[in-house]
């Protein structure tokens, strides 16, 4: 049967049926099949993310021994660094001992007073920081160069302690050679190790 030999009315019906069929197929393609392809793409992304997470877990299991060793090494390093920290209930005695032991190497420095500046407080620089800080005010007299060397050496040796609010006055007092001494006042801020519970 030839299309040209059909009557005009049947040809129009046939063309209309073809157009409607194409429209229905196009609607199905865009409506149902396209959604299915989108769902398949989403499933493929979810599958690749799950495979990546599985690989990470398998690597973690494979390297669990090394991770355990790294954790133990980190704990040992932390414990070694915490040995020099202030600890215990008598922080004032710790400050006197620490500063006194260090000052013994510096004969020209005189530190007659060490005062605590209140009880330990939380460190507010970092959230959920596990240490507190205690502040002690130290006053004394020293020659300029001796004081500079003492302060620099103290901070370099005690990495978990900071010297802040240094106040220097030229009226160190004394007679003769001691007239050139400076009176100083400095706050020592030390991290306080938490009590093990």
N, C-alpha and C positions, 0 to 999 in steps of 0.2 A: 504494500500500500504506500502510495506516494503522497507526501504532504501537500504538494501543489494541487493534486487532483481532488482533494477533500473540499467539501463545500465550505464557504467562508465562515459560517456559523460554527461548524465543527472545528475548524482550524482555530478560531478564537477561543473556543472552549478548551481545546488541547493546549494552547499557549497559556491560557489562564491556569489550567491545572499544573502545567510545568512551573509557572511563576510561583503559584501558591506552594507547590512542593519544595521549590528552592528556598522560599521564605521560611517554611516550617523547618527544613533542615538547617538553615542558617540560624534560626532561633534556638533550635536544640543545641547547635554547636556553641553558640555564644552563651546560652543559658546554662545548660547542664554540663557539657563537656569541658568548657572553660573553667567552671568551678571545680570540676574533678582534677583538672591539671593543676590548678592553684593548690588544692588540697594535697595532691601528690608532691608538689614542690615543698610545701610546708612539712610534710612527713619526711621528705628527704633531708631537710635542714635539721629537723629534730633528731633524725637517725644519726647524722654526722656529728651533732653535738653530743649525743649519748655515746657514740663510739670514741670521741675525743676524751670524754670524762672517764670512760672505761679504761682507755689507754693510760691516763694519768693515775688511776687507781692501781692498775697492774704495775706501773713503774714504781709507785709508792710501796707496793707490797714487795716487789723485787729488791728495792733498795732500803727496806725497813731496817736492816742491820746497820747500814751506813748512817741512816738517819738517827738511829738510837745512839750510835757512837758520837755523831756530831752533837746531839743533845747533851750527852754526858760531858763532852769536852766543853761545851758552852757553859754548863753548870759549874764545872771546875774553874773555868776562867772567871765567872761571876763570883764564885766563892773566894777566889784569890784576890779579886779587886775589893770585895767587901771586908777583907781582914783589916784594912786601914780605916774603915769607916767608924764613925761614932756609933756606939751601941751601949745597951744596958740602961739601967735606971739612973745612974749617976753620970750624966753627961759632963757636968762641971769638972769632976775628977779626971775624966777622959781628956778634956781640953787642957787642963793644967799639966797632965802627964805628956800629952803630945807636943804642946808648945814648949814646955820645959825641956824635954829631951832634945828637941830640935835646936832650941836656943843655946844649949850647952856648947855648941860648936862656935858660937859667936860671943866672945868674951866682952866686946865693947858695947854690946846691946844690953840695956837694963829694962826688964819688964816687971815692974812691981805689981801691976794690977791686971787681972783677967776677970771680967764680969759676964755672967750669962745675961742675955737680953730676953729673958722669958723662956717659956717652954717651947719644945719643938712644934713647928707648924707644917702643914702640908705644902709641898712644892706646887706652885701654881703655874709653872711654865708649861707643863705637859699634863693632859688629862689622864686620870687613873695611874699616876706615877706612884710606884710602890714605896718610895722613900719619903721621909720628912726631912726638914732642914732645921738646924739649930744655929743660933747666932750668938757669938761671944764678942765682947768688946775688949780689946787689948790696948793698954796704954803703957808708954815707956819713953825712954830717951836713947838716942844713938847718934853717931856721926852720920852725915849724909850718905856717903858711899857704903858704909856698913849697913845702914837701913835699907838702901836699895838692893844690895846683895842678899840680905836676909829675906826681904819680901819676895824677890824673884826666886830664890832657892826654895823657899817654903812652898810657894805655889807649884813650882816644878816637881817637887818631891811628893807633895800631897795633891794628887790630881782631882780628888773628890772634894776639895776644900777651895773656896774662893775668898780672896781678900777684897773687901769693898769699903767704900766710904773712908778712904785714907785722909786724915787731917794732920798736917804738919805745921808746927809752930816753931819759930826761931828762938823762942825764949826757953831753951832747954834747961837753963839754970846752971849752977855750978860755978867753980872758979878756975882760973888758969886755963888749962887745955880743955876742961869740960865746958867752958863757956861756949864753945862752938857746937855743942851737941844740940840736936833738934828734939823737941818734944813731939811725940806722934800718938795718934789714936787711930785704930783700924778695927773694922768689924770683920770677924772671921765667920764665914757661913759654911757649915759642914753638913753633908748629907748624913742622915741617921738611918742605920740599918734597922728594919723592922724586927721586932721580937719574933722568933720562930714560934708558931702555934701548933 
